[in-house]
């Protein structure tokens, strides 16, 4: 019965408007995690109900008391709890944890401290001390104040009852407004929310009108105007959401009992290294593998020991035991998998037996990156794609001409072919030469060549820019460029779905192996399918030539003809030495020389927790965020 009563009261503490009822960090953590241990409940009860309460919590305090247990006492309960005339001393209660007697009436209303407000622990002449305290002036005054308070005739109620009622209404309204602002932050990018939400719309109109009046009167600063949209308020909300997300993920990881970590760094726009820490674990029902972002922190030391200390700090801040880590996945760099001072070596010292896994998606994409640099023709192609994109983007005049060629409605732009984004080269290639799914109609090849030709023949640009445009146009019109593009388009068509699947969370290992085997088979098939690639390239050349003729009727067609064959390269004949009979058999056919050189070679921490873990974010109750913000704000 007593345990049930305590549980109900602790629930009321959680539901109350302010979390200041629980005054210590440990008790807050106990209440928030809804611990079922009776010791935690006893501790919370001891902290709040056995100390002087705040005026706003008197009703809850008086509802709990008196507490008069009858077991394991250092005195006779009937003699202490009852007067000689058998009337009960309801002001007296016993703290079973501190093993002390208290007077809760004096604890609340007596301005002086005495033995029964601090806890009476002297058990000699116990009943005489109880009677003396009951007859004392301090206790009599406190009892009178208690009865005035219970009948709502105390000074506080008579003077401030109206103000308290208004304050409650204001707090309720503030919480509604803050809830709307939280929705805006959680659903960032959703437009017109203030137009359709009554509370937020009225609040914005009010603060705008008050701000105008203050500005017209010449006053400086915000004064007492509460807006809830200031930088500090929004930062507190964002930090609260981030903290709640981290707590939920940490609780789930602790329930799992073991986890593995994934870490990697990337530079932001301010050229600072940002390290993302991801945790993989199986849920408590052993049904699903979860992959959660737990931190995004600045990395100042990228050595193996520095990365280990960074991970150790992140895990400690989230109350996760490093010894529960059974594996780590990295990009395979020297600072990560070094035998002596690598990240894995340091992690193994504190978590023996953990396994290091080099991310297979990273290995695959490193191999693809090397493939795009394996020959001069391949390097020339992707350098050309990148230079063309940069050429138009670095000048507003050239960008304006590009928009006129493409069309204002299309708003299509070229993609840079960088190495850090694995999809960039495939995207840059498909943007210009068309994707295998959409066909030639999605290609911007004709637009690129037309725009370059217009810049080359325009007097509005200086000679350097016109020369660059001519060089780029000439390279795009070469048959070797088109042929190389379709070779790599065939490769990307096979490898990109595999790479994309290996980067997803909760992947199926069996399906991954099947995709790898299928990709290998398809790559072997196309390895020598030179005729198939040549047929597609020839078809594309005919289509591009026709489109260029239709697009630029006024231009000399000879300048914009796409090559339909490789140029014949004159082979050098070696002189025969005296007595030498055998002769060289050089490859004369240009296409054979091209395929011979190609196919014989091989080889990123209050906005981000919210951006990646959308499922956790959308499941967070706005009341949890408001209650966390309320710790730092008296208006809530």
C-alpha positions in Angstrom: 0.0 0.0 0.0 2.8 2.4 1.0 4.8 1.6 -2.2 1.7 2.2 -4.3 1.1 5.6 -2.6 4.7 6.6 -3.2 4.6 5.7 -6.8 1.4 7.7 -7.4 3.0 10.8 -5.8 6.2 10.4 -7.8 4.0 10.3 -10.9 2.4 13.6 -9.8 5.9 15.1 -9.5 6.5 14.2 -13.1 3.2 15.7 -14.2 3.6 18.9 -12.3 4.3 22.1 -14.3 7.9 22.5 -13.1 10.7 20.0 -12.7 12.2 22.0 -9.8 10.3 19.7 -7.4 13.2 17.2 -7.8 16.2 19.2 -6.6 19.1 17.0 -7.5 20.5 15.6 -10.7 20.3 12.1 -9.5 16.7 12.3 -8.6 15.9 13.9 -12.0 17.6 11.0 -13.7 15.6 8.5 -11.6 12.3 10.1 -12.3 13.0 10.5 -16.0 13.9 6.9 -16.5 11.0 5.8 -14.4 13.1 3.4 -12.4 11.1 0.6 -10.7 13.6 0.1 -7.9 12.1 1.0 -4.5 15.4 2.4 -3.3 15.2 5.1 -6.0 11.7 5.9 -5.0 12.7 6.1 -1.4 15.6 8.4 -2.3 13.4 10.7 -4.3 10.8 10.8 -1.6 13.5 11.6 1.0 14.9 14.5 -1.1 11.6 16.2 -1.7 9.2 15.3 1.1 11.6 15.5 4.0 12.9 19.0 3.2 11.2 22.4 3.2 9.0 22.6 0.1 8.5 25.5 -2.2 5.3 27.5 -1.8 4.0 26.3 -5.1 4.2 22.7 -4.0 2.5 22.8 -0.6 -0.6 21.0 -1.7 1.4 18.0 -2.9 3.5 18.1 0.3 0.5 18.1 2.6 -1.2 15.3 0.6 1.8 13.1 1.3 2.0 13.7 5.1 1.8 12.5 7.8 3.8 9.4 7.4 3.7 7.3 10.5 5.1 3.7 10.1 4.7 1.1 12.8 7.5 -1.3 12.1 11.2 -1.2 13.1 11.0 1.9 15.3 13.3 3.0 18.1 10.2 4.1 20.1 6.7 2.9 20.9 4.5 4.2 18.0 1.3 4.3 20.0 2.8 6.4 22.8 4.5 8.8 20.3 1.8 9.1 17.7 -1.1 9.5 20.2 -1.7 11.9 23.1 -2.8 10.6 26.5 -6.4 11.3 25.6 -6.0 9.1 22.5 -6.1 11.9 20.0 -3.6 11.5 17.1 -0.6 13.8 16.7 -0.9 14.3 12.9 1.9 16.8 12.8 4.5 14.0 13.7 6.1 11.8 11.1 9.0 9.4 11.0 11.7 9.2 8.3 12.6 5.6 7.9 15.8 6.3 5.9 17.3 9.0 8.2 15.7 7.3 11.3 14.5 10.6 12.7 11.2 12.3 13.8 10.0 15.4 12.1 7.2 18.0 12.5 6.1 18.7 9.0 4.0 21.8 10.2 7.1 23.5 11.6 9.1 22.4 8.6 6.9 24.4 6.4 5.8 27.4 8.5 8.3 27.8 11.3 10.9 30.6 10.6 13.3 29.0 13.1 15.1 25.7 13.0 14.6 23.2 15.9 15.2 19.5 16.6 12.0 18.5 14.8 12.7 20.5 11.6 16.2 19.1 11.3 15.3 15.6 12.5 15.1 14.4 16.1 17.4 11.5 16.6 17.9 11.5 20.4 15.9 8.6 21.8 16.3 9.3 25.5 13.2 11.0 27.0 11.6 10.8 23.5 8.0 11.2 24.6 8.8 14.2 26.9 10.6 15.9 24.0 7.5 15.4 21.7 5.2 16.9 24.3 7.5 19.9 25.0 7.7 20.6 21.2 3.9 20.3 20.8 3.4 23.0 23.6 6.1 25.3 22.3 5.3 28.8 20.9 7.0 28.0 17.5 4.8 24.9 17.0 1.6 26.8 18.1 2.3 29.6 15.6 3.1 27.1 12.8 -0.1 25.1 13.5 -2.1 28.3 13.3 -0.5 29.2 10.0 -1.2 25.7 8.8 -5.0 26.0 9.5 -5.1 29.5 7.9 -3.4 28.0 4.8 -5.8 25.0 4.7 -8.9 27.3 4.9 -7.4 29.7 2.2 -7.3 32.6 4.7 -3.5 33.1 4.8 -1.9 36.3 3.7 -0.4 34.7 0.6 -3.8 33.6 -0.7 -5.6 36.8 0.2 -3.0 39.0 -1.5 -1.8 36.9 -4.4 -4.5 34.4 -5.3 -5.5 36.4 -8.4 -1.9 36.8 -9.5 -1.3 33.1 -9.0 -4.3 32.3 -11.2 -3.1 34.7 -13.9 0.4 33.2 -13.6 -1.0 29.7 -14.2 -2.9 30.8 -17.2 0.2 32.6 -18.6 2.4 29.5 -18.0 -0.2 27.4 -19.8 -0.2 29.8 -22.8 3.6 30.0 -22.8 3.8 26.2 -23.0 1.4 26.1 -25.9 3.5 28.7 -27.7 6.7 26.8 -27.0 5.2 23.6 -28.2 4.4 25.3 -31.5 8.0 26.5 -31.8 9.2 23.0 -31.1 7.1 21.7 -33.9 8.7 24.3 -36.2 12.1 23.2 -35.2 11.3 19.5 -35.5 9.6 20.0 -38.9 12.1 22.6 -40.2 11.3 23.4 -43.8 7.5 23.2 -43.4 6.1 26.5 -44.7 3.1 28.6 -43.5 2.9 27.0 -40.1 2.2 30.3 -38.4 -0.6 31.1 -40.8 -2.6 28.0 -39.8 -1.7 27.7 -36.1 -3.9 29.9 -33.8 -1.5 30.1 -30.7 1.6 30.8 -32.7 -0.1 33.3 -35.1 -1.6 35.3 -32.2 1.7 35.2 -30.3 3.6 36.5 -33.3 1.1 39.3 -33.9 1.3 40.3 -30.2 5.1 40.5 -30.1 5.3 42.4 -33.4 2.8 45.0 -32.2 4.6 45.4 -28.8 8.0 45.6 -30.6 6.6 48.4 -32.9 5.3 50.4 -29.9 8.6 50.0 -28.0 10.5 51.2 -31.1 8.2 54.2 -31.7 8.5 55.2 -28.0 12.3 55.2 -28.4 13.0 52.5 -25.8 16.1 50.3 -26.3 16.2 46.5 -25.8 13.5 44.0 -25.5 12.6 44.8 -21.9 10.2 42.3 -20.3 8.8 41.1 -23.6 8.8 37.4 -23.8 9.0 36.2 -27.4 10.2 32.5 -27.2 11.9 33.0 -30.6 15.1 34.5 -29.3 18.5 32.9 -30.1 18.9 31.7 -26.5 15.5 30.1 -26.3 15.9 28.3 -29.6 19.3 27.1 -28.6 18.0 25.7 -25.3 15.2 23.9 -27.3 17.6 22.5 -29.8 20.0 21.3 -27.1 17.1 19.7 -25.2 16.0 17.8 -28.2 19.6 16.7 -28.9 20.0 15.6 -25.2 16.7 13.6 -25.3 17.7 11.8 -28.5 21.1 10.9 -27.1 19.4 9.6 -23.8 17.0 7.4 -25.8 19.8 5.9 -27.9 22.0 5.4 -24.9 19.2 3.6 -23.0 18.6 1.3 -25.9 22.4 0.5 -26.2 22.7 -0.3 -22.5 19.7 -2.6 -22.8 21.4 -4.4 -25.7 24.4 -5.2 -23.6 27.0 -4.8 -26.4 27.6 -2.6 -29.4 30.1 -1.7 -32.1 31.2 1.8 -33.2 31.8 3.5 -36.6 33.8 6.7 -36.8 34.9 8.9 -39.7 35.9 12.5 -40.2 35.1 15.1 -42.8 35.8 18.8 -43.2 33.0 21.4 -42.9 32.7 24.7 -44.7 35.0 26.4 -42.1 37.7 23.7 -42.9 37.4 22.1 -39.4 37.5 18.3 -39.1 34.1 17.0 -37.8 34.0 13.4 -36.5 30.8 11.4 -36.7 30.4 8.6 -34.1 27.8 6.0 -35.0 26.8 3.1 -32.8 25.5 -0.2 -34.1 23.5 -2.6 -31.8 20.8 -5.2 -31.8 17.6 -4.3 -30.0 16.6 -6.1 -26.8 14.3 -8.4 -28.7 17.1 -9.4 -31.0 15.0 -8.5 -34.0 16.6 -5.6 -35.7 20.1 -4.2 -36.1 20.1 -0.5 -35.3 22.6 2.1 -36.5 22.4 5.4 -34.6 24.4 8.6 -34.8 25.4 9.4 -31.2 27.7 12.4 -31.7 29.2 14.9 -34.2 32.2 16.5 -32.6 35.2 18.6 -33.7 38.3 16.6 -34.1 41.6 18.4 -33.2 43.8 15.4 -33.1 43.5 12.8 -35.9 46.1 10.4 -34.6 45.1 7.0 -33.5 45.4 8.0 -29.8 43.6 11.2 -30.4 40.7 9.4 -32.1 40.5 6.9 -29.3 40.3 9.7 -26.6 37.6 11.4 -28.7 35.5 8.2 -28.7 36.2 7.6 -25.0 34.9 11.1 -24.2 31.8 10.7 -26.3 30.9 7.3 -24.7 31.5 8.7 -21.2 29.2 11.7 -21.9 26.5 9.3 -22.9 27.0 6.9 -19.9 28.2 4.0 -22.1 30.7 1.5 -21.0 33.7 1.2 -23.3 34.1 -2.5 -22.3 30.8 -3.2 -23.9 32.3 -2.4 -27.3 32.9 -5.5 -29.3 33.9 -4.1 -32.7 34.8 -1.0 -34.7 34.4 -0.1 -38.4 36.6 2.6 -40.0 37.9 3.8 -43.3 41.0 1.7 -43.1 43.5 4.7 -42.9 46.8 4.2 -41.2 45.8 6.1 -38.1 42.9 3.7 -37.7 44.3 0.3 -38.3 48.0 0.8 -37.2 49.3 -2.1 -35.3 51.0 -0.1 -32.5 49.5 3.4 -32.3 46.4 3.0 -34.5 42.9 3.7 -33.2 42.1 0.0 -33.2 45.2 -0.9 -31.2 44.3 1.7 -28.4 40.7 0.5 -28.4 41.8 -3.1 -28.0 43.7 -2.2 -24.8 40.5 -1.2 -23.0 38.2 -3.6 -24.8 40.1 -6.8 -25.5 38.7 -9.1 -28.1 36.9 -6.4 -30.1 37.1 -6.8 -33.9 38.2 -4.2 -36.4 36.2 -4.2 -39.7 37.3 -2.1 -42.7 34.1 -0.7 -44.2 33.4 -2.7 -47.3 31.4 0.2 -48.9 34.5 2.4 -48.4 36.8 -0.3 -50.0 34.5 -0.6 -53.0 34.3 3.1 -53.6 38.1 3.5 -53.2 38.5 0.9 -55.9 36.0 2.7 -58.1 37.9 6.0 -57.5 41.2 4.3 -58.5 39.5 2.9 -61.6 38.5 6.4 -62.8 42.2 7.3 -62.6 43.7 4.1 -64.0 44.4 5.5 -67.6 45.0 8.8 -69.3 41.7 8.7 -71.1 39.7 8.0 -67.9 41.5 10.8 -66.0 40.9 13.2 -69.0 37.2 12.4 -69.1 36.5 13.1 -65.4 38.8 16.1 -65.4 36.8 17.4 -68.4 33.5 16.9 -66.6 34.8 18.8 -63.5 36.3 21.6 -65.4 33.1 22.2 -67.4 31.1 22.4 -64.2 33.5 24.8 -62.6 33.8 26.9 -65.9 30.1 27.8 -65.9 29.7 28.2 -62.1 32.7 30.6 -61.5 31.1 33.5 -63.5 27.6 35.0 -63.3 27.8 36.0 -67.0 28.6 32.4 -68.1 25.9 31.1 -65.8 23.4 33.5 -67.3 24.2 32.3 -70.8 23.9 28.7 -69.5 20.4 29.4 -68.3 19.4 30.9 -71.6 20.7 27.7 -73.4 19.1 25.3 -71.0 15.9 27.2 -70.4 14.7 29.1 -67.4 12.1 26.4 -66.5 14.6 23.6 -66.5 17.2 25.1 -64.1 19.5 22.1 -64.7 23.1 22.5 -63.5 26.3 20.5 -64.0 27.7 18.4 -61.2 31.3 18.5 -60.1 33.1 15.2 -60.3 34.8 15.2 -56.9 36.5 12.3 -55.0 35.1 12.9 -51.6 31.5 12.3 -52.6 31.3 8.8 -54.0 28.2 9.4 -56.1 29.6 12.6 -57.7 31.4 11.1 -60.7 28.4 9.0 -61.7 26.1 12.0 -61.3 28.4 14.2 -63.3 28.7 11.6 -66.1 24.9 10.9 -66.2 24.1 14.6 -66.2 26.0 15.2 -69.5 25.7 11.9 -71.3 22.2 10.8 -70.0 21.3 8.1 -67.5 20.8 4.5 -68.6 17.2 4.7 -67.3 16.1 8.0 -68.9 18.1 7.5 -72.1 19.6 10.2 -74.3 16.8 12.7 -73.7 18.0 13.4 -70.2 21.5 14.2 -71.4 22.8 17.8 -71.3 25.6 17.1 -73.8 24.1 19.2 -76.6 23.4 22.1 -74.2 27.0 22.0 -72.9 28.5 22.0 -76.4 26.1 24.8 -77.6 26.9 27.0 -74.6 30.6 26.5 -75.0 30.4 27.4 -78.7 28.4 30.6 -77.9 31.0 31.7 -75.4 33.8 30.9 -77.9 32.2 33.0 -80.6 31.0 35.9 -78.4 32.8 39.2 -78.2 31.4 39.8 -74.6 34.1 37.5 -73.2 37.8 38.0 -73.1 40.2 35.9 -75.1 41.3 33.7 -72.2 37.7 32.6 -71.5 37.0 32.0 -75.2 40.1 29.9 -75.4 39.0 27.8 -72.4 35.6 27.3 -74.0 37.1 26.2 -77.3 39.4 23.7 -75.5 36.5 22.2 -73.6 34.3 22.0 -76.6 37.0 20.3 -78.7 37.4 17.6 -76.0 33.6 17.0 -75.7 33.4 16.5 -79.5 36.1 13.8 -79.5 34.9 10.2 -80.1 37.3 8.9 -77.4 35.5 11.1 -74.9 32.1 9.6 -75.8 33.5 6.1 -75.9 35.2 6.4 -72.5 32.0 7.9 -71.0 29.9 4.9 -72.0 32.5 2.4 -70.7 32.3 4.0 -67.3 28.6 4.4 -67.5 28.3 0.6 -67.9 30.6 0.1 -64.9 28.7 2.6 -62.7 25.4 0.9 -63.7 26.7 -2.2 -62.0 28.7 -0.9 -59.0 26.5 2.0 -57.8 23.5 -0.1 -56.7 25.9 -2.3 -54.7 27.7 0.7 -53.2 24.3 2.3 -52.3 23.1 -0.9 -50.6 26.3 -1.3 -48.6 25.8 2.2 -47.1 22.2 1.5 -45.9 21.5 0.8 -42.2 20.4 -2.7 -41.2 21.7 -4.4 -44.3 21.2 -8.2 -44.9 24.6 -9.9 -45.1 23.3 -12.7 -47.3 21.7 -10.2 -49.8 25.0 -8.2 -49.7 27.0 -11.3 -50.7 24.5 -12.1 -53.5 24.8 -8.5 -54.8 28.6 -8.7 -54.7 28.6 -12.0 -56.7 26.1 -10.7 -59.2 28.2 -7.5 -59.7 31.4 -9.6 -60.3 29.6 -11.7 -62.9 28.2 -8.7 -64.8 31.6 -7.0 -64.7 33.3 -10.1 -66.2 30.6 -10.2 -69.0 31.1 -6.6 -70.0 34.9 -6.7 -69.7 35.3 -7.6 -73.3 32.0 -6.4 -74.7 33.7 -3.8 -76.9 31.3 -4.2 -79.7 28.3 -3.5 -77.5 29.8 -0.3 -76.1 30.8 0.8 -79.6 27.3 0.4 -80.9 25.8 2.5 -78.1 28.5 5.1 -78.6 27.8 5.3 -82.4 24.1 5.6 -81.7 24.7 8.4 -79.3 27.0 10.3 -81.7 24.3 10.2 -84.4 21.7 11.5 -81.9 24.0 14.3 -80.7 25.0 15.4 -84.2 21.3 15.6 -85.2 20.4 17.6 -82.1 23.3 20.0 -82.6 22.2 20.7 -86.2 18.7 21.4 -85.0 19.8 23.6 -82.1 22.3 25.7 -84.1 21.0 26.2 -87.6 22.8 29.4 -88.2 26.3 28.0 -87.3 28.7 26.4 -89.6 28.0 22.7 -89.1 31.6 21.6 -89.6 32.6 23.2 -86.4 30.2 21.2 -84.3 30.4 17.7 -85.7 30.9 15.0 -83.1 33.6 12.6 -84.2 32.3 9.2 -85.2 35.6 7.3 -85.1 38.9 7.3 -83.4 41.8 9.2 -85.2 44.2 6.9 -87.0 47.6 7.0 -85.2 50.6 6.6 -87.5 52.7 3.7 -86.1 56.5 4.0 -86.0 58.4 1.3 -87.8 61.5 0.0 -86.1 64.5 -0.6 -88.3 65.7 -4.1 -88.7 69.1 -5.0 -87.5 71.5 -6.9 -89.8 70.4 -10.6 -89.9 67.1 -10.0 -88.2 64.2 -11.8 -90.0 61.2 -11.3 -87.6 59.1 -8.1 -87.9 57.0 -6.1 -85.4 53.3 -6.5 -85.6 52.0 -3.3 -84.1 48.3 -2.7 -83.5 47.3 -0.5 -86.4 43.5 -0.3 -85.7 42.8 2.8 -83.5 39.9 1.1 -81.8 41.9 -1.9 -80.9 44.6 0.3 -79.4 41.9 2.2 -77.4 40.3 -0.9 -75.9 43.7 -2.5 -75.2 44.8 0.5 -73.1 41.4 0.7 -71.3 40.2 -2.8 -70.4 43.4 -4.3 -69.3 43.7 -2.2 -66.1 41.8 -2.4 -62.8 41.2 -1.1 -59.5 30.7 13.7 -42.2 25.9 17.8 -32.7 21.8 19.9 -31.5 20.9 20.0 -36.2 22.6 16.8 -37.3 21.2 14.5 -34.2 17.9 15.7 -35.7 18.7 15.4 -39.4 19.9 11.7 -39.3 17.8 10.1 -36.6 14.4 11.2 -37.9 12.6 8.2 -36.4 13.7 9.0 -32.9 13.1 12.8 -33.4 9.5 12.3 -34.6 8.7 10.0 -31.6 9.8 12.6 -29.0 6.9 14.1 -27.1 6.9 17.9 -27.1 6.1 17.8 -23.3 9.4 16.1 -22.7 11.3 18.9 -24.5 9.2 21.6 -22.7 9.9 20.0 -19.3 13.6 20.0 -20.0 13.6 23.6 -21.1 11.5 24.5 -18.0 14.5 23.7 -15.8 16.2 26.8 -17.1 13.1 29.0 -17.4 10.7 30.1 -14.6 8.1 31.2 -17.2 7.3 27.5 -17.9 
